[in-house]
């Protein structure tokens, strides 16, 4: 295992009424919770065999359950502040701990695969930043070899311009970067593959 590589996973505890709230407006909180649990299970499936260290950052409270066993995943609590502050703090922790390539993902992307995450780490061997753009204008993955705080500041989180504004900063700072395939996050009714949900 390469202990210089770290995968950060940002997740929420699967609690009724507290996850996928935008989606819940269309399908109801119970179905939204079911969808989120499936997404968490998918995220576990595509990350558990990666030959990197892995750290789960929980949103509100650390949940010690079978989905994220401590033998595979470090457990941390997200800091206070907006999403940018939370992510920046997690990257700061990682680099302070001695990691040299750090990638962060969420738990909203059903199309994410182990191979794409491996591509991200491979890209960091020759690039300073790697980004996985999402179809909704955000991103599903961000990786870097050192901390670039500008990428986390003054961003309109959860809007359709986050990726574009992040890429603007990357180019403004003259950072070499690699873009991964564009994938779809599951945030709205039209993002849900109910056949996948039924077969899971």
C-alpha positions in Angstrom: 0.0 0.0 0.0 1.2 3.5 -0.9 0.9 5.4 2.3 1.6 8.7 0.5 -1.8 8.5 -1.2 -5.0 9.3 0.6 -8.6 9.2 -0.5 -11.0 11.4 1.4 -14.7 10.5 1.4 -17.3 13.1 2.5 -20.5 11.4 3.7 -23.5 12.0 5.9 -25.0 9.5 8.3 -28.1 8.0 6.6 -30.8 9.6 8.6 -34.4 10.2 7.5 -35.0 13.8 6.5 -31.3 14.8 6.6 -30.0 13.4 3.3 -30.7 14.2 -0.4 -33.1 17.0 0.7 -33.4 18.4 -2.8 -34.3 14.9 -4.1 -36.7 14.4 -1.2 -38.8 17.3 -2.4 -39.8 15.2 -5.4 -39.8 11.6 -4.1 -40.3 12.0 -0.4 -37.8 11.6 2.5 -38.2 7.8 2.8 -37.3 7.2 -0.9 -34.5 9.8 -0.7 -33.0 7.9 2.3 -33.2 4.6 0.4 -31.5 6.1 -2.6 -28.8 7.6 -0.4 -28.1 4.3 1.4 -27.7 2.7 -2.0 -25.2 5.5 -3.0 -23.3 4.9 0.2 -23.1 1.2 -0.5 -21.9 1.9 -4.1 -19.2 4.3 -2.8 -18.0 1.6 -0.4 -17.9 -0.9 -3.2 -15.8 1.2 -5.5 -13.4 2.4 -2.8 -12.7 -0.5 -0.4 -10.2 -2.3 -2.7 -8.2 0.8 -3.7 -4.5 0.5 -2.8 -4.5 3.8 -1.0 -5.2 4.9 2.6 -8.8 6.0 3.0 -10.5 8.5 5.4 -14.2 9.0 5.8 -15.2 12.5 7.0 -18.7 12.4 8.5 -20.8 15.6 8.3 -22.4 15.7 11.8 -21.2 12.9 13.9 -18.9 9.9 13.5 -20.9 6.8 12.8 -19.2 3.5 13.8 -21.0 1.0 11.6 -20.3 -1.9 9.3 -20.4 0.3 6.2 -17.1 2.0 7.0 -15.0 -0.5 9.0 -12.1 1.1 10.8 -9.8 -1.6 9.5 -10.2 0.0 6.0 -11.3 3.6 6.6 -10.0 6.2 9.0 -12.8 8.1 10.8 -12.9 11.9 11.1 -15.5 14.6 11.6 -15.9 17.4 9.1 -15.0 20.9 10.5 -17.5 23.7 10.8 -18.1 26.1 7.9 -19.3 25.9 4.3 -18.3 23.0 2.0 -15.2 24.8 0.9 -13.9 25.3 4.4 -14.7 21.6 5.3 -12.8 20.3 2.2 -9.9 22.6 2.7 -9.5 21.5 6.4 -9.6 17.8 5.3 -6.8 18.5 2.7 -4.9 20.4 5.3 -5.1 17.4 7.7 -4.0 15.1 5.0 -0.9 17.0 3.9 0.0 17.7 7.5 0.0 13.9 8.1 2.5 13.4 5.3 0.4 12.4 2.3 1.7 13.6 -1.0 -1.3 12.9 -3.3 -4.8 13.5 -1.9 -8.2 13.0 -3.7 -11.6 13.8 -2.4 -15.0 12.4 -3.4 -18.5 12.6 -2.1 -21.2 9.9 -2.1 -23.5 11.2 -4.8 -22.1 9.6 -8.0 -23.5 6.3 -9.1 -21.3 6.4 -12.2 -18.1 6.6 -10.2 -15.8 3.5 -10.5 -12.7 2.3 -8.9 -10.9 2.7 -12.2 -11.8 6.4 -12.4 -10.4 7.0 -8.9 -7.3 5.2 -9.8 -7.0 7.4 -12.9 -7.2 10.4 -10.6 -4.2 9.2 -8.5 -2.3 8.3 -11.7 -2.9 11.8 -13.1 -1.4 13.3 -10.0 1.9 11.8 -10.9 2.2 14.2 -13.8 -0.3 17.0 -12.9 -0.8 19.3 -10.0 -4.6 19.1 -9.9 -7.2 16.6 -11.1 -10.9 17.3 -11.4 -13.9 15.1 -12.2 -16.6 17.4 -13.5 -20.3 16.6 -12.9 -23.1 17.2 -15.4 -24.8 19.6 -13.0 -21.9 22.0 -13.1 -20.2 20.9 -9.9 -17.5 18.2 -9.6 -17.6 14.7 -8.1 -13.8 14.5 -7.5 -10.9 16.8 -6.8 -7.3 15.9 -6.2 -4.0 17.7 -5.7 -0.4 17.2 -4.6 -0.3 20.2 -2.3 -2.9 22.6 -0.8 -4.3 25.3 -3.1 -6.6 27.2 -0.8 -8.0 29.4 -3.6 -9.8 26.4 -5.0 -12.0 26.3 -1.9 -12.7 29.9 -1.4 -15.5 32.2 -2.7 -17.4 29.4 -4.5 -21.2 29.3 -4.9 -21.4 25.7 -3.5 -24.3 23.5 -4.8 -24.7 25.7 -7.9 -24.1 25.0 -11.6 -21.0 27.2 -11.7 -18.8 25.5 -9.1 -16.7 23.5 -11.6 -16.3 26.4 -14.0 -15.1 28.7 -11.2 -12.8 26.1 -9.8 -11.3 25.5 -13.2 -10.9 29.3 -13.7 -8.8 29.4 -10.5 -6.7 26.4 -11.6 -5.9 28.1 -14.9 -5.4 31.5 -13.2 -2.8 29.9 -10.9 -1.2 28.2 -13.9 -1.6 24.7 -12.4 -1.2 21.7 -14.6 -4.4 19.8 -14.5 -6.2 16.7 -15.8 -10.0 16.5 -16.3 -11.7 13.1 -15.8 -14.8 11.9 -17.6 -17.9 14.0 -16.9 -20.4 12.1 -14.7 -23.8 12.6 -13.3 -24.4 13.2 -9.6 -27.7 12.0 -8.1 -29.4 15.2 -6.7 -32.7 15.5 -8.6 -35.5 13.2 -9.8 -34.2 13.1 -13.3 -30.8 11.8 -12.0 -32.3 8.6 -10.4 -32.2 5.3 -12.2 -35.1 3.5 -10.5 -34.3 0.3 -12.3 -30.9 0.3 -10.6 -32.7 1.0 -7.3 -35.1 -1.9 -7.7 -32.4 -4.3 -8.7 -30.0 -3.4 -5.8 
